[in-house]
Amino acid sequence: MGNILNPSNDNSFINLVKARDTRVFVDKTDFLEKTNALFNTDGKLLAVTRPRRFGKTVTAHMISAYYSKGYAGQNIFDKLEIANRASFAEHLNKHNVIYIDMNTIDGLFDGYSNKKQKVEGVNDLVDYFEYSIIKELKSNDIFSACLEKHQIENTGLLETLLAITQDLNTKFIFIMDEWDLVYRENCNNEALQKKFIKRGCGQKTGHILLRLFPAKSVLNRTQST
């Protein structure tokens, strides 16, 4: 399991669960029943907007820990509220999850930008975002042969997911934290913003997409004309 594809490492939510007997812990796992209800509906594209420091990342980590195959067998939710709900077992660690933290991608891209040797086709933040996901998919035993067959290169995430969907009938849950970073940190780069939207995944492939961004995000600002 990787850091992006089917995460399996401890995260902020899991650490809170482990410490719930010694620290204040508010069980909000019933939220997962609401996300379970979105499967195979028009509401499968979900945006969560909260102010900064109001638990968006913890929520994202909770969702990842619940759906990701990487956490199978860890019994994270056994004593939590969601375990009492009818849909609990149906989705528990049954899905392929792609977890993206755009702050991390941005930081890694800064380091990549300072290297003399570049990856072919990876020239900006959006390219690096796609490359990071495709690289992990290519390293996975289940998906590697399919991607080799379709001659998937370093970028082209939509084509990558379509190939996997068509050949393997596999879909993904996307969790994207700090989704608005491209707009927040590149507010004057309209070309990069449009590229990020154009290459955004989920809408055309049937995958579930969860986006999290702060309530004061640039995406929430309106401009009068």
C-alpha positions as CSV (number, residue, x, y, z in Angstrom):
1,M,0.0,0.0,0.0
2,G,1.2,3.5,-0.8
3,N,0.9,7.0,0.6
4,I,-1.7,7.9,-2.1
5,L,-3.2,4.6,-3.2
6,N,-5.0,2.8,-0.4
7,P,-3.2,4.4,2.6
8,S,-2.5,2.2,5.5
9,N,-0.4,4.2,7.9
10,D,-1.6,5.9,11.1
11,N,-3.2,9.3,10.6
12,S,-4.7,12.0,12.7
13,F,-8.1,10.3,13.1
14,I,-6.6,6.9,14.0
15,N,-4.3,8.6,16.6
16,L,-7.4,10.2,18.2
17,V,-9.2,6.9,18.3
18,K,-6.2,5.2,19.9
19,A,-6.1,7.9,22.6
20,R,-9.9,8.2,23.1
21,D,-9.7,6.7,26.7
22,T,-7.2,9.4,27.8
23,R,-8.2,12.4,25.8
24,V,-11.5,14.1,24.9
25,F,-12.9,12.3,21.8
26,V,-16.1,13.3,20.0
27,D,-17.4,10.5,17.9
28,K,-18.5,11.9,14.5
29,T,-18.3,8.6,12.6
30,D,-22.0,8.7,12.0
31,F,-21.1,11.1,9.1
32,L,-19.9,8.0,7.3
33,E,-23.5,6.8,7.0
34,K,-24.2,9.9,5.0
35,T,-21.3,9.3,2.7
36,N,-22.4,5.6,2.3
37,A,-25.8,6.8,1.1
38,L,-24.1,8.7,-1.8
39,F,-22.9,5.6,-3.5
40,N,-24.4,5.2,-7.0
41,T,-26.2,8.5,-6.8
42,D,-25.9,11.9,-8.4
43,G,-24.5,13.2,-5.1
44,K,-21.3,11.2,-5.2
45,L,-19.3,14.4,-5.8
46,L,-19.1,15.9,-2.3
47,A,-17.4,19.2,-1.1
48,V,-16.8,19.8,2.6
49,T,-16.3,23.4,3.5
50,R,-15.3,24.4,7.0
51,P,-13.1,27.2,8.5
52,R,-9.5,26.5,9.1
53,R,-8.7,24.3,12.1
54,F,-12.2,22.9,12.2
55,G,-11.3,19.3,11.5
56,K,-11.3,18.9,7.7
57,T,-8.2,16.8,7.6
58,V,-9.3,14.6,10.5
59,T,-12.6,14.1,8.6
60,A,-10.6,13.2,5.5
61,H,-8.5,10.8,7.5
62,M,-11.6,9.2,9.0
63,I,-13.1,8.6,5.6
64,S,-9.8,7.2,4.3
65,A,-9.5,4.8,7.3
66,Y,-13.1,3.6,6.8
67,Y,-13.1,3.0,3.0
68,S,-9.5,2.2,2.1
69,K,-8.5,-1.5,1.6
70,G,-5.2,-0.5,3.2
71,Y,-6.7,-0.5,6.7
72,A,-8.5,-3.9,6.4
73,G,-8.3,-5.9,9.6
74,Q,-7.2,-3.0,11.8
75,N,-10.6,-2.9,13.6
76,I,-10.4,0.9,13.9
77,F,-14.2,1.5,14.0
78,D,-15.4,-1.5,16.1
79,K,-16.4,0.5,19.1
80,L,-17.4,3.7,17.3
81,E,-20.9,4.9,16.4
82,I,-20.8,3.9,12.7
83,A,-20.4,0.3,13.8
84,N,-24.1,0.4,15.0
85,R,-25.3,1.5,11.6
86,A,-26.8,-0.8,9.0
87,S,-24.4,0.2,6.2
88,F,-21.2,-0.3,8.3
89,A,-20.0,-3.7,7.1
90,E,-21.0,-3.1,3.5
91,H,-18.3,-0.5,2.8
92,L,-15.7,-1.1,5.6
93,N,-12.3,-1.2,3.9
94,K,-13.9,-2.5,0.7
95,H,-12.8,0.2,-1.7
96,N,-9.7,1.5,-3.6
97,V,-9.0,4.9,-2.2
98,I,-6.8,7.6,-3.7
99,Y,-5.9,10.2,-1.0
100,I,-4.4,13.5,-2.1
101,D,-3.1,16.2,0.2
102,M,-2.4,19.1,-2.1
103,N,-0.2,20.7,0.5
104,T,2.1,17.7,0.4
105,I,2.0,17.6,-3.4
106,D,3.0,21.2,-3.5
107,G,5.9,20.7,-1.1
108,L,7.2,17.7,-3.1
109,F,6.8,19.6,-6.3
110,D,9.0,22.4,-4.9
111,G,11.7,19.9,-4.2
112,Y,11.3,18.3,-7.6
113,S,11.5,21.8,-9.3
114,N,15.0,22.2,-7.8
115,K,16.3,19.0,-9.3
116,K,18.3,19.2,-12.6
117,Q,16.9,15.9,-13.8
118,K,13.2,16.1,-14.6
119,V,10.5,13.5,-15.4
120,E,9.4,13.6,-19.0
121,G,6.1,15.5,-19.4
122,V,6.1,16.8,-15.8
123,N,6.6,20.5,-15.9
124,D,4.2,22.2,-13.5
125,L,2.2,21.5,-10.3
126,V,-0.8,19.9,-12.1
127,D,1.6,17.6,-14.1
128,Y,3.2,16.6,-10.8
129,F,-0.2,15.9,-9.2
130,E,-1.1,13.5,-12.0
131,Y,2.4,11.9,-12.0
132,S,2.3,11.2,-8.3
133,I,-1.0,9.3,-8.6
134,I,0.0,7.4,-11.8
135,K,3.3,6.4,-10.3
136,E,1.6,4.6,-7.4
137,L,-0.9,3.0,-9.7
138,K,1.9,1.7,-11.9
139,S,3.7,0.2,-8.9
140,N,0.6,-1.7,-7.9
141,D,0.5,-5.3,-8.9
142,I,-3.2,-5.2,-9.8
143,F,-3.0,-2.2,-12.1
144,S,0.5,-2.3,-13.6
145,A,-0.2,-4.7,-16.4
146,C,-3.3,-2.8,-17.5
147,L,-1.4,0.5,-17.6
148,E,1.4,-1.0,-19.5
149,K,-1.0,-2.4,-22.0
150,H,-2.5,1.0,-22.6
151,Q,0.9,2.6,-22.7
152,I,0.1,5.1,-20.0
153,E,2.8,7.7,-19.6
154,N,3.7,10.0,-16.7
155,T,0.6,12.3,-17.0
156,G,-2.9,11.8,-18.3
157,L,-4.8,10.8,-15.1
158,L,-8.2,10.7,-16.8
159,E,-7.0,8.3,-19.5
160,T,-5.3,6.2,-16.7
161,L,-8.5,5.8,-14.8
162,L,-10.6,5.1,-17.8
163,A,-8.2,2.3,-18.8
164,I,-8.5,0.7,-15.3
165,T,-12.3,1.2,-15.3
166,Q,-12.7,-0.4,-18.7
167,D,-10.3,-3.3,-18.3
168,L,-10.8,-4.1,-14.6
169,N,-14.2,-2.7,-13.8
170,T,-12.5,-0.9,-10.9
171,K,-13.5,2.5,-9.5
172,F,-11.9,4.7,-6.8
173,I,-12.9,6.9,-4.0
174,F,-10.9,10.2,-4.3
175,I,-10.3,12.2,-1.2
176,M,-8.6,15.5,-1.9
177,D,-7.5,17.7,1.0
178,E,-6.7,21.4,0.4
179,W,-8.3,21.1,-3.1
180,D,-8.1,24.9,-3.6
181,L,-4.4,25.2,-3.2
182,V,-3.9,25.6,-7.0
183,Y,-6.2,28.7,-6.8
184,R,-4.9,30.0,-3.5
185,E,-1.2,29.8,-4.2
186,N,-1.5,30.5,-8.0
187,C,-4.3,33.1,-8.0
188,N,-2.8,34.9,-11.0
189,N,-2.1,31.8,-13.1
190,E,-5.3,31.3,-14.9
191,A,-3.8,28.8,-17.3
192,L,-2.7,26.5,-14.4
193,Q,-6.1,26.8,-12.8
194,K,-7.9,25.8,-16.0
195,K,-5.5,22.9,-16.5
196,F,-6.3,21.6,-13.0
197,I,-10.0,21.8,-13.7
198,K,-9.7,20.2,-17.1
199,R,-7.7,17.3,-15.7
200,G,-9.8,16.9,-12.6
201,C,-11.0,13.4,-12.2
202,G,-14.3,11.8,-11.0
203,Q,-16.9,13.6,-13.1
204,K,-16.5,11.5,-16.2
205,T,-15.4,8.2,-14.8
206,G,-18.1,7.4,-12.2
207,H,-15.7,7.7,-9.3
208,I,-16.6,9.2,-6.0
209,L,-14.8,12.5,-5.3
210,L,-14.6,14.2,-1.9
211,R,-13.0,17.7,-1.9
212,L,-12.1,19.5,1.3
213,F,-11.2,23.2,1.4
214,P,-11.4,26.0,4.0
215,A,-14.5,28.2,4.3
216,K,-12.4,31.3,3.5
217,S,-11.1,29.6,0.3
218,V,-10.7,31.5,-2.9
219,L,-13.4,29.2,-4.3
220,N,-16.0,30.7,-2.0
221,R,-15.3,34.3,-2.9
222,T,-17.7,36.0,-5.3
223,Q,-16.7,38.9,-7.5
224,S,-19.1,41.5,-8.5
225,T,-19.1,42.8,-12.0
